[in-house]
């Protein structure tokens, strides 16, 4: 298992653990959750479903990306352009599930 797979698996486990261990009274109240990830794609792939589920239940959700993943830019796309592409894609995806995106 490489580092990225490990981080994605741990992120999913932490998010799921927090939801599954919620006290019984938490199911009746509206809660807010925030997914924190190093890169926009990581947060959406690992915790997007949990955010969407929380929002569907009447709660609120947000995704905080600590970077735009610029170091992963392909050689044929300028770094700034790639970062902006990542930002736009993340904003669109979070809008679809009803969450807020922060960078």
C-alpha positions as CSV (number, residue, x, y, z in Angstrom):
1,X,0.0,0.0,0.0
2,X,1.5,3.3,-1.0
3,X,1.3,6.5,1.0
4,X,-1.7,8.0,-0.9
5,X,-3.8,4.8,-0.6
6,X,-2.9,4.7,3.1
7,X,-4.1,8.3,3.6
8,X,-7.3,7.8,1.7
9,X,-8.1,4.6,3.7
10,X,-7.3,6.3,7.0
11,X,-9.4,9.4,6.0
12,X,-12.4,7.2,5.2
13,X,-12.0,5.2,8.3
14,X,-11.8,8.3,10.5
15,X,-14.9,9.9,8.9
16,X,-16.9,6.6,9.1
17,X,-15.8,6.0,12.7
18,X,-17.0,9.5,13.7
19,X,-20.3,8.9,12.1
20,X,-20.9,5.4,13.3
21,X,-19.9,6.2,16.9
22,X,-22.2,9.1,17.2
23,X,-24.5,8.9,20.2
24,X,-28.1,7.9,19.5
25,X,-29.3,11.5,20.2
26,X,-27.1,12.7,17.3
27,X,-29.4,11.0,14.8
28,X,-32.2,13.4,15.7
29,X,-30.2,16.6,15.6
30,X,-28.8,18.4,12.6
31,X,-25.0,18.2,12.7
32,X,-22.2,19.9,10.7
33,X,-19.1,18.0,9.6
34,X,-16.0,19.1,7.8
35,X,-13.7,16.9,5.7
36,X,-10.0,18.0,5.7
37,X,-7.7,16.7,3.0
38,X,-4.3,17.6,1.6
39,X,-5.7,17.8,-2.0
40,X,-9.2,18.4,-3.4
41,X,-9.6,15.0,-5.0
42,X,-8.5,13.2,-1.9
43,X,-11.3,14.8,0.2
44,X,-14.0,14.1,-2.4
45,X,-13.0,10.5,-3.1
46,X,-12.5,9.5,0.6
47,X,-15.1,11.6,2.4
48,X,-17.5,12.9,-0.3
49,X,-20.1,10.2,0.3
50,X,-20.1,10.9,4.0
51,X,-20.6,14.6,3.4
52,X,-23.4,13.9,0.9
53,X,-25.1,11.6,3.4
54,X,-24.9,14.1,6.2
55,X,-26.4,16.8,4.0
56,X,-29.1,14.5,2.8
57,X,-30.1,14.0,6.4
58,X,-30.5,17.7,6.9
59,X,-27.1,18.6,8.2
60,X,-24.3,20.6,6.7
61,X,-21.0,19.7,5.3
62,X,-17.8,21.4,4.1
63,X,-14.6,20.3,2.4
64,X,-11.3,21.9,3.4
65,X,-8.4,21.3,0.9
66,X,-5.0,22.3,2.3
67,X,-3.6,22.7,-1.2
68,X,-4.8,22.6,-4.8
69,X,-2.5,19.7,-5.7
70,X,-0.2,21.8,-7.9
71,X,2.8,19.5,-7.5
72,X,0.8,16.8,-9.4
73,X,0.3,19.0,-12.4
74,X,1.0,17.3,-15.8
75,X,4.1,18.7,-17.6
76,X,1.9,20.0,-20.4
77,X,-0.3,22.2,-18.1
78,X,1.1,25.2,-16.3
79,X,1.0,24.8,-12.5
80,X,-1.2,27.9,-11.9
81,X,-3.7,26.7,-14.6
82,X,-3.8,23.2,-13.1
83,X,-4.4,24.6,-9.6
84,X,-7.3,26.7,-10.9
85,X,-8.7,23.6,-12.7
86,X,-8.6,21.7,-9.5
87,X,-10.3,24.5,-7.6
88,X,-13.2,24.8,-10.2
89,X,-13.7,21.0,-10.3
90,X,-13.9,20.8,-6.5
91,X,-16.3,23.7,-6.3
92,X,-18.6,22.1,-8.9
93,X,-18.5,18.7,-7.1
94,X,-19.2,20.1,-3.7
95,X,-22.0,22.2,-5.1
96,X,-23.5,19.0,-6.5
97,X,-23.7,17.4,-3.1
98,X,-24.6,20.6,-1.3
99,X,-21.4,21.1,0.6
100,X,-19.1,24.2,0.9
101,X,-15.5,24.2,-0.4
102,X,-12.7,26.0,1.3
103,X,-9.1,26.3,0.1
